[in-house]
Amino acid sequence: MRKRRLSCLGTALHHLTNQRTLLVRLSRNDGVAVPSFPTPDANFGSEFFFARHVQSRGEEADELHLRMESEPQERAVIAALISHCARHYDYVLLHLHPELPSAITIQALIESDLAYVFLQPSTQNLYDFRLLLHEACDRTHGTCCHIKAILCAEESIAAPEFHALLKELGHPPHSVMRGFPLRNEGSWADHRFDLHINRLAREIARCRIGLALSSGGAKGLAHIGVIQVLEENGIEVDCIAGSSMGAYVGSIWSYGLDGTQLEKIARELEGRWGLLRLVDPVIPPRRGFIRTRRTVARLRKSIGDAHFSDLIRPLRVLATRLDTLERVVFSTGEVAGAVDASIAIPGVCVPVTLDGEIYIDGGIADPLPVDVLMEMGIERIIAVNVIPTPEKLRYWLDSGRELNGREKPPTAFGRFLHQHFDYGAHGNILDTMMCAINGAQTRVAEASAREADLVVRPLASDALWHDFTRPKKYIALGRAAAEAQLPELLRLAKPNTYEKAITPLAVTPPLAA
């Protein structure tokens, strides 16, 4: 089988939008020569000048191979070429060969709406990228924020170090691509490459989907049911932001495990004594009743020591800095450490120290991180909120239902033990602290929910924040809530009326065609 190339992006964009898409490959020695014009106001005419040279590929994007050299008049014609193609196609992608004269490459980048530069970690690539940015910024007197570096690295390559170098350059990687096809490979790329290509296509089409997962303790297991429904209906998510339990579930999914595997992990705690596998008591409970060590150890069984750059789906983890109560958004470093900070419920869990800073539960500062996805420029946001509103709590109370699972043991002795020795019983210290936290979270979560395009609410009157021994119940809640809104979810996943986009692809030598 022939190997995949970056033409996959054009095909993915065509399939996504069902619009006419043209991939223009610009090189120095191959293809049809671009005609020279005496002035920068060159005009190719009303008809498509290159019609007889286009390779039509049916269900795939059309392709056009053009040859450009270094004469000044050909540099001047770049803008006219892009404009001409855009009048005849809905989307135009430019694939710039690395051996093109730098003046032509820079001009194409300047004239484009969005540019991806694919880099493999090497000192030479870093140097070349720095020169490219410097020249492009000098020419535009701007920051060139539309030029985005995509780091192409497998697990064997130390991507985090290169990531840090790009960040020092003021241009951190837009994303990390894995499973990409190399020049000498005869096999097809794996699913990670497909996910990334589809994500880039949705970015070009301005229809990326972000998933905000709320805090909520065991109630957050409902996130798994929502994820399962999304997967079963082919709704791909481009970025995840989670607080507390939302961060825990989101980290495992971002790592690459699917909804079925998530459920299997959750059900490992099923049964009457399952919760004891998580409890790591502190005596005396000076800073909290339990440590998070066992919970994070379970997470590492699923994702190991993965860094954010290792994830196949971009992830943002929310925590709260204890000393200042500031919201902290983790996007680099080790994932498990960030999640550890995010799940440290104040009063219940001992605060977590990372790099000299002390953190508590992310749900304190931002229980439903819709705004994080908005700040990333994600166009469509699905929020999954398991935090009930006061109105919902009042409804359950007035309707005679047991509120949040606060049912009394059947015997007098059982009630005595429940009241005097169960710290999580209704009215006891842990229950009171969690009620206070939920009360503070509700308004913030509801304000965030109003900013989302769609809100899924897996709620139940008998839900308990520490009820990890009944995962099937909460997963079913998530499935039912998502399935009830499936038509809206499917509509959200479809691209809107398209906007034309010109996207050049500057490719480093390891990925050159």
Buried (B, 14 or more C-beta within 10 A) or exposed (E): EEEBBBBBBBBBBBBBBEBBBBBBBBBBEEBBEBEEBEEEEBEBEEEBBBEEEBEEBEEBBBBBBBBBBEEEBBBBBBBBBBBBBBEBBBBBBBBBBBEBBEBBBBBBBBBBBBBBBBBBBBEEBBEBBBEBBEBBBEBEEEEBEBBBBBBBBEEEBEBBEBBEBBEEBEBBBBBBBBBBBEEEEEEEBEEBBBBBBBBBBBBBBBBBBBBBBBBBBBBBBBBBBBBBBBBEEEBBBBBBBBBBBBBBBBBBBBBBBEBEBBBEBBBEBEEEEBBEBBEBEEEEBEBBBBBBEBBBBBBBEBBEEBBBBBBBBBBBBBBBBBEEEEBBBBBBBBBBBBBBBBBBBBBBBBBBEBEEBBBBBBBBBBBBBBBBBBEBEBBBBBBBBBBBBEEBBEEBEEEEEEBBBEEEBEEEEEEEEBBEEEEBBBEBBBBEBBBEBBEEBBEBBBEBBEBBBBBBBBBBBBBBBBBBBBBEBBBBBBBBBBBBBBEBBEEBBEBEEBEEBBBBBBBBBBBBB
